[in-house]
Amino acid sequence: MILRLSVVIEKDKDGYYAYCPALAGCQTQGGSAEEVEHNIREAISLYLSTLSEAERQELLNQEIKTTVMEIQVA
């Protein structure tokens, strides 16, 4: 089964940080973009494997919208 989940990846002074907003506490880090992408896939897979089918369906049926906004700054 293929799932589509939103993942946020941020670059900071120490490397990269990633988390999945739909899965509270599901987060990881890595030294490169490729490493953090691999790590978050693994973290999500492990996270989902700990849930019952009912818990998994409840989490995956949440609607999370991501967007980009332009804000005028004075």
A tleap script that builds the chain and sets N, CA, C and O, in Angstrom:
source leaprc.protein.ff14SB
mol = sequence {
  NMET ILE LEU ARG LEU SER VAL VAL ILE GLU
  LYS ASP LYS ASP GLY TYR TYR ALA TYR CYS
  PRO ALA LEU ALA GLY CYS GLN THR GLN GLY
  GLY SER ALA GLU GLU VAL GLU HIE ASN ILE
  ARG GLU ALA ILE SER LEU TYR LEU SER THR
  LEU SER GLU ALA GLU ARG GLN GLU LEU LEU
  ASN GLN GLU ILE LYS THR THR VAL MET GLU
  ILE GLN VAL CALA
}
set mol.1.N position { 0.837 -1.170 0.000 }
set mol.1.CA position { 0.000 0.000 0.000 }
set mol.1.C position { 0.888 1.241 0.000 }
set mol.1.O position { 1.871 1.309 0.739 }
set mol.2.N position { 0.542 2.208 -0.822 }
set mol.2.CA position { 1.288 3.473 -0.882 }
set mol.2.C position { 0.454 4.547 -0.189 }
set mol.2.O position { -0.723 4.722 -0.502 }
set mol.3.N position { 1.059 5.257 0.740 }
set mol.3.CA position { 0.394 6.338 1.462 }
set mol.3.C position { 1.005 7.664 1.064 }
set mol.3.O position { 2.192 7.746 0.751 }
set mol.4.N position { 0.186 8.699 1.078 }
set mol.4.CA position { 0.677 10.057 0.821 }
set mol.4.C position { 0.558 10.844 2.116 }
set mol.4.O position { -0.544 11.064 2.618 }
set mol.5.N position { 1.682 11.262 2.648 }
set mol.5.CA position { 1.721 12.024 3.892 }
set mol.5.C position { 2.547 13.285 3.681 }
set mol.5.O position { 3.536 13.280 2.948 }
set mol.6.N position { 2.130 14.356 4.326 }
set mol.6.CA position { 2.909 15.588 4.286 }
set mol.6.C position { 4.122 15.448 5.195 }
set mol.6.O position { 4.024 14.930 6.308 }
set mol.7.N position { 5.265 15.915 4.706 }
set mol.7.CA position { 6.506 15.912 5.469 }
set mol.7.C position { 7.127 17.294 5.333 }
set mol.7.O position { 7.174 17.854 4.238 }
set mol.8.N position { 7.598 17.836 6.435 }
set mol.8.CA position { 8.285 19.123 6.437 }
set mol.8.C position { 9.769 18.855 6.645 }
set mol.8.O position { 10.162 18.135 7.563 }
set mol.9.N position { 10.587 19.445 5.776 }
set mol.9.CA position { 12.045 19.327 5.899 }
set mol.9.C position { 12.617 20.733 6.007 }
set mol.9.O position { 12.351 21.597 5.171 }
set mol.10.N position { 13.400 20.940 7.044 }
set mol.10.CA position { 14.013 22.254 7.282 }
set mol.10.C position { 15.523 22.102 7.342 }
set mol.10.O position { 16.043 21.134 7.897 }
set mol.11.N position { 16.216 23.069 6.765 }
set mol.11.CA position { 17.674 23.096 6.855 }
set mol.11.C position { 18.056 24.054 7.964 }
set mol.11.O position { 17.519 25.158 8.048 }
set mol.12.N position { 18.977 23.641 8.811 }
set mol.12.CA position { 19.478 24.528 9.852 }
set mol.12.C position { 21.004 24.427 9.917 }
set mol.12.O position { 21.620 23.778 9.072 }
set mol.13.N position { 21.602 25.056 10.898 }
set mol.13.CA position { 23.073 25.093 10.979 }
set mol.13.C position { 23.705 23.719 11.208 }
set mol.13.O position { 24.889 23.525 10.935 }
set mol.14.N position { 22.914 22.768 11.711 }
set mol.14.CA position { 23.447 21.438 12.007 }
set mol.14.C position { 23.146 20.401 10.934 }
set mol.14.O position { 23.602 19.263 11.043 }
set mol.15.N position { 22.393 20.760 9.906 }
set mol.15.CA position { 22.017 19.808 8.865 }
set mol.15.C position { 20.559 19.960 8.503 }
set mol.15.O position { 20.104 21.064 8.203 }
set mol.16.N position { 19.825 18.874 8.525 }
set mol.16.CA position { 18.420 18.880 8.134 }
set mol.16.C position { 17.577 18.228 9.217 }
set mol.16.O position { 18.011 17.296 9.893 }
set mol.17.N position { 16.363 18.740 9.364 }
set mol.17.CA position { 15.392 18.241 10.334 }
set mol.17.C position { 14.102 17.975 9.573 }
set mol.17.O position { 13.700 18.792 8.744 }
set mol.18.N position { 13.446 16.849 9.835 }
set mol.18.CA position { 12.201 16.514 9.138 }
set mol.18.C position { 11.181 15.975 10.129 }
set mol.18.O position { 11.525 15.309 11.106 }
set mol.19.N position { 9.899 16.284 9.850 }
set mol.19.CA position { 8.821 15.741 10.662 }
set mol.19.C position { 7.559 15.579 9.822 }
set mol.19.O position { 7.403 16.203 8.773 }
set mol.20.N position { 6.672 14.730 10.309 }
set mol.20.CA position { 5.404 14.458 9.647 }
set mol.20.C position { 4.297 15.036 10.528 }
set mol.20.O position { 4.024 14.484 11.594 }
set mol.21.N position { 3.644 16.141 10.114 }
set mol.21.CA position { 2.631 16.782 10.954 }
set mol.21.C position { 1.480 15.868 11.373 }
set mol.21.O position { 0.916 16.058 12.450 }
set mol.22.N position { 1.124 14.895 10.561 }
set mol.22.CA position { 0.001 14.007 10.881 }
set mol.22.C position { 0.347 12.983 11.964 }
set mol.22.O position { -0.547 12.378 12.556 }
set mol.23.N position { 1.635 12.790 12.221 }
set mol.23.CA position { 2.080 11.773 13.172 }
set mol.23.C position { 2.868 12.436 14.291 }
set mol.23.O position { 4.080 12.621 14.180 }
set mol.24.N position { 2.184 12.789 15.360 }
set mol.24.CA position { 2.794 13.528 16.469 }
set mol.24.C position { 4.062 12.842 16.964 }
set mol.24.O position { 4.049 11.658 17.301 }
set mol.25.N position { 5.145 13.591 17.004 }
set mol.25.CA position { 6.407 13.071 17.493 }
set mol.25.C position { 7.236 12.316 16.475 }
set mol.25.O position { 8.334 11.857 16.789 }
set mol.26.N position { 6.728 12.180 15.260 }
set mol.26.CA position { 7.465 11.462 14.211 }
set mol.26.C position { 8.414 12.457 13.543 }
set mol.26.O position { 8.010 13.254 12.696 }
set mol.27.N position { 9.672 12.389 13.942 }
set mol.27.CA position { 10.660 13.362 13.475 }
set mol.27.C position { 12.038 12.719 13.407 }
set mol.27.O position { 12.286 11.668 13.999 }
set mol.28.N position { 12.920 13.372 12.675 }
set mol.28.CA position { 14.275 12.848 12.541 }
set mol.28.C position { 15.193 13.964 12.068 }
set mol.28.O position { 14.755 15.093 11.844 }
set mol.29.N position { 16.450 13.640 11.921 }
set mol.29.CA position { 17.424 14.598 11.400 }
set mol.29.C position { 18.425 13.865 10.525 }
set mol.29.O position { 18.477 12.635 10.513 }
set mol.30.N position { 19.213 14.630 9.799 }
set mol.30.CA position { 20.239 14.048 8.946 }
set mol.30.C position { 21.220 15.098 8.505 }
set mol.30.O position { 20.937 16.294 8.581 }
set mol.31.N position { 22.367 14.664 8.046 }
set mol.31.CA position { 23.416 15.572 7.615 }
set mol.31.C position { 23.216 16.109 6.205 }
set mol.31.O position { 23.824 17.112 5.829 }
set mol.32.N position { 22.373 15.451 5.426 }
set mol.32.CA position { 22.105 15.891 4.054 }
set mol.32.C position { 20.614 15.734 3.776 }
set mol.32.O position { 19.901 15.066 4.525 }
set mol.33.N position { 20.151 16.353 2.695 }
set mol.33.CA position { 18.747 16.228 2.311 }
set mol.33.C position { 18.403 14.768 2.025 }
set mol.33.O position { 17.335 14.295 2.413 }
set mol.34.N position { 19.290 14.065 1.360 }
set mol.34.CA position { 19.049 12.658 1.033 }
set mol.34.C position { 18.955 11.805 2.303 }
set mol.34.O position { 18.095 10.932 2.416 }
set mol.35.N position { 19.849 12.075 3.247 }
set mol.35.CA position { 19.848 11.305 4.492 }
set mol.35.C position { 18.577 11.549 5.291 }
set mol.35.O position { 17.982 10.602 5.806 }
set mol.36.N position { 18.152 12.798 5.402 }
set mol.36.CA position { 16.953 13.085 6.194 }
set mol.36.C position { 15.702 12.522 5.512 }
set mol.36.O position { 14.773 12.095 6.198 }
set mol.37.N position { 15.662 12.514 4.177 }
set mol.37.CA position { 14.526 11.913 3.473 }
set mol.37.C position { 14.465 10.413 3.745 }
set mol.37.O position { 13.391 9.867 3.995 }
set mol.38.N position { 15.609 9.755 3.698 }
set mol.38.CA position { 15.658 8.324 4.023 }
set mol.38.C position { 15.208 8.099 5.466 }
set mol.38.O position { 14.417 7.197 5.743 }
set mol.39.N position { 15.714 8.922 6.380 }
set mol.39.CA position { 15.401 8.764 7.802 }
set mol.39.C position { 13.925 8.985 8.099 }
set mol.39.O position { 13.349 8.258 8.909 }
set mol.40.N position { 13.295 9.978 7.460 }
set mol.40.CA position { 11.880 10.239 7.757 }
set mol.40.C position { 11.005 9.136 7.172 }
set mol.40.O position { 9.981 8.793 7.763 }
set mol.41.N position { 11.382 8.576 6.030 }
set mol.41.CA position { 10.622 7.426 5.496 }
set mol.41.C position { 10.666 6.260 6.491 }
set mol.41.O position { 9.653 5.612 6.756 }
set mol.42.N position { 11.844 6.013 7.026 }
set mol.42.CA position { 11.999 4.933 7.996 }
set mol.42.C position { 11.217 5.240 9.279 }
set mol.42.O position { 10.558 4.358 9.831 }
set mol.43.N position { 11.291 6.483 9.750 }
set mol.43.CA position { 10.583 6.877 10.974 }
set mol.43.C position { 9.067 6.727 10.801 }
set mol.43.O position { 8.384 6.248 11.706 }
set mol.44.N position { 8.545 7.135 9.644 }
set mol.44.CA position { 7.113 7.009 9.375 }
set mol.44.C position { 6.713 5.537 9.340 }
set mol.44.O position { 5.703 5.155 9.932 }
set mol.45.N position { 7.481 4.730 8.666 }
set mol.45.CA position { 7.186 3.306 8.572 }
set mol.45.C position { 7.160 2.659 9.955 }
set mol.45.O position { 6.247 1.896 10.269 }
set mol.46.N position { 8.151 2.963 10.770 }
set mol.46.CA position { 8.203 2.411 12.124 }
set mol.46.C position { 7.039 2.921 12.971 }
set mol.46.O position { 6.428 2.156 13.719 }
set mol.47.N position { 6.737 4.201 12.854 }
set mol.47.CA position { 5.631 4.804 13.602 }
set mol.47.C position { 4.328 4.094 13.262 }
set mol.47.O position { 3.588 3.684 14.157 }
set mol.48.N position { 4.046 3.947 11.966 }
set mol.48.CA position { 2.801 3.320 11.535 }
set mol.48.C position { 2.724 1.857 11.951 }
set mol.48.O position { 1.633 1.343 12.199 }
set mol.49.N position { 3.860 1.183 12.032 }
set mol.49.CA position { 3.859 -0.234 12.410 }
set mol.49.C position { 3.470 -0.441 13.873 }
set mol.49.O position { 3.110 -1.552 14.261 }
set mol.50.N position { 3.537 0.614 14.690 }
set mol.50.CA position { 3.176 0.496 16.107 }
set mol.50.C position { 1.682 0.714 16.350 }
set mol.50.O position { 1.200 0.493 17.461 }
set mol.51.N position { 0.947 1.144 15.326 }
set mol.51.CA position { -0.467 1.478 15.489 }
set mol.51.C position { -1.372 0.314 15.123 }
set mol.51.O position { -1.030 -0.528 14.293 }
set mol.52.N position { -2.529 0.288 15.761 }
set mol.52.CA position { -3.550 -0.673 15.352 }
set mol.52.C position { -4.132 -0.185 14.025 }
set mol.52.O position { -3.915 0.963 13.638 }
set mol.53.N position { -4.860 -1.039 13.337 }
set mol.53.CA position { -5.472 -0.639 12.061 }
set mol.53.C position { -6.432 0.529 12.260 }
set mol.53.O position { -6.468 1.436 11.427 }
set mol.54.N position { -7.206 0.531 13.335 }
set mol.54.CA position { -8.151 1.623 13.610 }
set mol.54.C position { -7.408 2.934 13.853 }
set mol.54.O position { -7.811 3.979 13.343 }
set mol.55.N position { -6.329 2.885 14.627 }
set mol.55.CA position { -5.534 4.093 14.889 }
set mol.55.C position { -4.913 4.616 13.597 }
set mol.55.O position { -4.890 5.822 13.349 }
set mol.56.N position { -4.417 3.705 12.791 }
set mol.56.CA position { -3.790 4.091 11.519 }
set mol.56.C position { -4.806 4.784 10.619 }
set mol.56.O position { -4.509 5.830 10.043 }
set mol.57.N position { -5.988 4.216 10.493 }
set mol.57.CA position { -7.013 4.805 9.632 }
set mol.57.C position { -7.445 6.175 10.143 }
set mol.57.O position { -7.657 7.093 9.351 }
set mol.58.N position { -7.576 6.319 11.460 }
set mol.58.CA position { -7.962 7.606 12.038 }
set mol.58.C position { -6.924 8.685 11.706 }
set mol.58.O position { -7.284 9.791 11.303 }
set mol.59.N position { -5.663 8.369 11.872 }
set mol.59.CA position { -4.598 9.332 11.572 }
set mol.59.C position { -4.524 9.651 10.084 }
set mol.59.O position { -4.354 10.810 9.706 }
set mol.60.N position { -4.648 8.647 9.252 }
set mol.60.CA position { -4.478 8.844 7.820 }
set mol.60.C position { -5.686 9.491 7.163 }
set mol.60.O position { -5.597 9.936 6.019 }
set mol.61.N position { -6.813 9.553 7.862 }
set mol.61.CA position { -7.996 10.207 7.321 }
set mol.61.C position { -8.076 11.677 7.704 }
set mol.61.O position { -9.026 12.361 7.325 }
set mol.62.N position { -7.098 12.172 8.447 }
set mol.62.CA position { -7.048 13.591 8.776 }
set mol.62.C position { -6.788 14.395 7.508 }
set mol.62.O position { -6.090 13.940 6.602 }
set mol.63.N position { -7.353 15.580 7.458 }
set mol.63.CA position { -7.073 16.457 6.328 }
set mol.63.C position { -6.114 17.545 6.795 }
set mol.63.O position { -6.439 18.347 7.671 }
set mol.64.N position { -4.942 17.557 6.202 }
set mol.64.CA position { -3.941 18.573 6.507 }
set mol.64.C position { -3.618 19.281 5.205 }
set mol.64.O position { -3.212 18.653 4.227 }
set mol.65.N position { -3.799 20.574 5.202 }
set mol.65.CA position { -3.531 21.362 4.002 }
set mol.65.C position { -2.242 22.139 4.215 }
set mol.65.O position { -2.041 22.761 5.258 }
set mol.66.N position { -1.380 22.095 3.223 }
set mol.66.CA position { -0.183 22.922 3.249 }
set mol.66.C position { -0.265 23.895 2.081 }
set mol.66.O position { -0.781 23.564 1.014 }
set mol.67.N position { 0.239 25.072 2.296 }
set mol.67.CA position { 0.202 26.094 1.263 }
set mol.67.C position { 1.374 27.050 1.446 }
set mol.67.O position { 2.059 27.031 2.468 }
set mol.68.N position { 1.585 27.865 0.460 }
set mol.68.CA position { 2.582 28.929 0.523 }
set mol.68.C position { 1.829 30.244 0.402 }
set mol.68.O position { 0.976 30.394 -0.472 }
set mol.69.N position { 2.134 31.178 1.256 }
set mol.69.CA position { 1.467 32.476 1.228 }
set mol.69.C position { 2.475 33.576 0.988 }
set mol.69.O position { 3.608 33.508 1.463 }
set mol.70.N position { 2.062 34.586 0.252 }
set mol.70.CA position { 2.875 35.780 0.085 }
set mol.70.C position { 2.350 36.830 1.056 }
set mol.70.O position { 1.158 37.138 1.071 }
set mol.71.N position { 3.245 37.372 1.860 }
set mol.71.CA position { 2.895 38.362 2.859 }
set mol.71.C position { 3.732 39.606 2.598 }
set mol.71.O position { 4.957 39.540 2.503 }
set mol.72.N position { 3.049 40.742 2.483 }
set mol.72.CA position { 3.785 41.996 2.277 }
set mol.72.C position { 4.327 42.477 3.616 }
set mol.72.O position { 3.597 42.578 4.602 }
set mol.73.N position { 5.619 42.770 3.628 }
set mol.73.CA position { 6.278 43.257 4.826 }
set mol.73.C position { 6.699 44.689 4.590 }
set mol.73.O position { 7.252 45.026 3.543 }
set mol.74.N position { 6.430 45.531 5.579 }
set mol.74.CA position { 6.752 46.955 5.440 }
set mol.74.C position { 8.235 47.202 5.425 }
set mol.74.O position { 8.668 48.349 5.314 }
savepdb mol mol.pdb
quit
